[in-house]
Each structure stands twice: as structure tokens, then as C-alpha cells.
Amino acid sequence: MEPSPHVRVFGALAHPQRLAVFQLLARAGDGGLAAGEVAQRLELPPSTLSFHLRDLEAAGLVQARRDGRRILYSVRGDTLRATLWFLGEDCCQGRVDLCPDPTARIRTPERPADASKPAGVLFVCTQNAARSQLAEALLRDRAGARFAVHSAGLQPATVHPLVAVVLQEVGVTSVGLHSKDLGSLLGKQAFEHAFVLCPDAAAEATRRAPFATDQQVWPFADPAAVRGSRQQQLVAFRRTRDAIGARLDAWLHGLDHPTPRAPRSNRKKTA
């Protein structure tokens, strides 16, 4: 008896490393990723990754295409959609109480059930290595427990060591700062405010995370992109730290002192 394609899909995903590869490729979008980048970001030996990619391809979950001298891997949306339809139609028999929309929690802006809990604030950048880490620490220092502050990246990388240095200069702790993938927060944390701090990430971040009731793009220069002496890099990090701090101060002031709206005139225009 020929096994169901859905059985092959579930079997391919029933392994923590293959699941991690699939999730990473799903987050990368249609552009896909080269095997070397996947291996580096997941810290997998190339031979192990090749094994997992073959299994995911055999299940129809991943496809490969050549781009010049590189081979890029991306998720096959048709297989994933067919699997979700199978769960909703064949397994759950159309019962939405058993199989709700799998993206509903991401797409629906909502406050925590307990309104007394602090509002969630999220800072997003490409790598979550500098700007968003600075913003997370600075807002937490300024606002205390008023907000539940988080940061995340589309392609998280190691936090730049100068982040801790320039925060310490102004008496702000860097304890607890670590790089996080945006996907790890989707649907699991309620956010009222989401700020994208690097212009390159704006389109992708708002596409993947349309969940906050207040979404803004705050473009800041990337201090980690500065090449030169340590002193030159410190100057760049201090400049970005101070610019983010000033923007946060203005935002907090606006929350505490909202500008009153001008009353709408009821006078009718005369010809």
C-alpha cells in the first residue's frame, strides 16, 4: 500500500533538527537559503544537513533551485497548504473548534486577557545584534515594569560586544540580552507596539508580523556596519544609542501627553 503523502510530511517533520531546518527556510521566504547558511545558523555539520534536506525534499516540503553557482533551498507552499487542508478537512472534519486558522493568533491584534498586565513592545531588526538590543535595554531602563519589552530579528546573529559597553557607559544593564528569532515570538506574546529599527527589514517584518496595533518604522544607522578602529566603532554605537534613546523619550512623552485632537467643525459649507 502506497503511504499517504501526509504521512511522509509528518514523518519528515518528526525530528527536531529537520523541523528546525524547515522552520528556518519558512522564515526565509521565497528567496530561500544556501545550505552553507542553513548549516551555519543551525550549527549543523554539512553532512547532517544534507541528510535532512534530502528527507525534506523527498516529502515534498522543500525544493532546491540553482542560482548561479549556489543551490538555494526554500519551502514548497503547495505541500504545506495541502497538509493544512488535510488536517482541517479530513482530520477535523471541518470543526473549527479543533482546527482553527493556524495564523489567527499572529494576524489578530489583541491585548492580554488580563488588562492589568503591561503592554507588549517589540523591537525588530534584521539580525537583532545591535539596534534592537539597544532599544530593548534602553526602554526597559526608562519604563521599568510599564511594558513587557522584547526584541527579535529576521536572521538573528550574535549580539555585538559593544552593545554592552555603550549601555554600561550610561548605567543601563545588558544582563539578559540575547539574540532571538522573530518566529519564536509569533502568536506566543501579545504586542501593542512594534518598531522596526532597520529599513531593510521593514517590508519583511510587517509582512510576517502584522499583529501589533501600533506599528512604526524607526530607521537608525547600523553601528555594527562601521569598519575601523575600536574607537571609531564606539563612536558609531554611542551615536546610535543616543539617537534611539532620544526617540524613546519622545515616544514616551507622547504617550503620557497625547496631543488633543482638534474638534470637528459642524458648520456646513455655503455655496
N, C-alpha and C positions, 0 to 999 in steps of 0.2 A: 504494500500500500504506500503510495507516494505521500510523504509527510506534508502537512499543510504549510504554506509559506509563512503563516503567522507563527507556527511552532519554531521554524528556523529563526525568525526575528527574535522571539522571546529567548531562544537558546543562545543567540549571539550576544544579547544584552545581559544575560545572566552570568556575567563575570565582571568584577569590579574594574579591572583595567580596560576591558573593551567598552564598558559603559562610560568610563571617563573619556576614552577616545571619541566615542560618539557624541557626548555632550560638548566636548571642545570643538568638534567640527560643526555641530549645530550652531554654536555661538559664533563661529567664524563666518557663517553665511555662505552665499553662493560662490564667493571668491575662493573659498577653500584654503587649505594649508598644505605646505610641503611636509613630507614625512619627517624630515630633519627638525622642523619647527615643532611638530607634534611631540616627537621624542624628547626634545629639549624641555618643552614646557611641562610635560608629564613625568619627566625624569625616567624614561623607559629606555632600555637598551634597544638599538635598532633592530636586532633580530626578533626581540619580543614584540615590538610594534608591528613588524612585517607580518608576523603570525596573526595578530589581532586584526590588522587591516584586511587580510585575506578572508578571515571569518566574516567580517562585517560586509565585505563585497559579496561573498557567497550568499549571504542572507538578503542581499538587495538593499542594505541600509546605507551603503557608501559607494561612491563612484569615483573613478580616477580619470583625469584628463591631462594631456601633456600641454605645458605652457613653456615653449622654448625648450630649454634644457632641463626644466623641472617637471615633476609629476605632482599635480595638486589633487588632494582628496577633499571631497565635500559630501554632505548628506543628501540622500535621494528623498526628496519630498514626497514623491508618489508612493513609495513604500510606507513611509511614516503615516501618511494620510490614510492609506488602506488599513493599516493596523489600528488606527484610532477608530475608523468606521467599523471595523470588525468588533472592537470592544463595545462600542455603543449599540450597534445593531444586532449582532449575533450573541454576544455575551450578556449584555444588559437588557436586550430586547426593547430598546428604546426608553428604558426607565431613566429619566434624567436625575432621579434621586440617587441612583447607583453610578451613573456615568455622566456627570455634569461636563460642561465645556472645560477642557483641560487648561485653557488660558484665562478663565474668568477672573481668577484672583489677581492676575497680572494686569488685566485691562480695566478692571473696575476700581476707580479711586475710592478708598474708604478709610475711615478713621478706625482706630482700635475700638473694640466693643466697649471698653471702659474709657469714657471720655476724660477721666481724670489722669490717664496716662499721658506722658509727654508726646508731643507731635514728633513724627519721624522726619529727619533731614538727611538727605543723601547727596554726597559729592561724587561726581563721576568724571573719570578721565580715561585715557587710553590704557595706561599702564598702572595707574594707582600707585605711582612710585614717588611723586613729589608734590605737585599742586594739590591734589585731592587729599593727600595725607596732611599737608599743612593746614588746609581748610578744616578738616575734621578736628585736629588738635586745637586750633585757634577758637573754633566755635564752642567746643566743649569747655575750654577755659573761660570764655566770656559768658556763656549762658548757663553753665553748671548743669543741673538736672532739668532745666526747662525743656530741652529737646533730647530725643534719642538720636545721636549723631552717628552716621556711618559713612564710609567711603568705599568705592569699588572701581574696578577697571574692566575694560573690554578685553584687554590682553594683559593681565596682571604680571608685573615683574617685581623684582626685589626693591624694597624701599631704599631710596638713595640715602647714604650715610649722612649727608649734610643736612637732611631734614631734621634729625635730632639735634645737630649742632646749632642751627639757627633758631630752633624752638627754645633750646636751653638758654640762649642769649637773652630772650625776653621773658624768661621764667615760666615757660609753658612745658609741661611734661610730654614726652613722646612715648611713655610707657603704654603698651597695648597696641601701638600702631603696627599693622601688618597688611600686606597686600592681599586683596580679596577679588574674586571674580564676580562680576555683576550678576551672573546667573545664579550664584549661591544665595542671593537675596530675593530673587523674583518670587512673588507670591507668599513669601515667608515673613515679610516685615512690611507693616503699613507705613507709607510715607506721605506727608503732606507737601513737602518741599523737595525738589530735586534740582540740583545745579550742575550743569556740565561745564567744566573748567577749561577744557581744551577744544578749540574749534573743530579739529579733525575728528573728534568723537561725537560731535553734536548730532549729526543725522542718524548714525547707527544707535546711539544711546536712546534717543527719543523713539526710534522705531522698536527697539527691543524692550523698552521700559516705559510705556505710556501710562504709568499708574499714579503718578503724583498729581494732586490737584493744582499745584503751583510748580511749573517747570520753567526754568530760565537758563540761558547760556551766559556764563560769565567768562569771557576769554582772557586768559592770562598767559604771558610768555613762559615757556618751559625752561626753568633754570637748569634742568638736567641736560639740556641740549647744548649748553655753553661749554666750549672746549678751551682749555688754557690752564693757567696755574690754579692752585687751590684757592688763592686769594681772589682771583677773577671769578671762580665758581661761587665762592662765598658771597661776593657782591651780588651776583645774579640771584642766589637763593634769598638773600636778605631783601632784595628789591621785590621779589615775588611774594615773600612772606608779608611785607608791609602793605603791598597792594591788596592782597587778599584780606588782611586784617581791616583795612580801611573800608573795603566793600562790605565786609560783615558788619562793621559798626553802623554803616549807613542802612543796611537791611534791617538790623535790629531796631534802630531808631524809627524806621518806617513802620515796623510792626507795633511799636509802642506808641507812636504818634501818627496815626494814619491821617493822610490829607483828606479833609472833608470834601465830599462831592458838592459841586455847585447845584443848587436847586434847579429843577427843570421848570422852564417857564410855561405857564398855561395860557399865555396871551396868544391869541390867534393872529396870524399874519393877515394884513389887509391888502387888498389889491392896490 
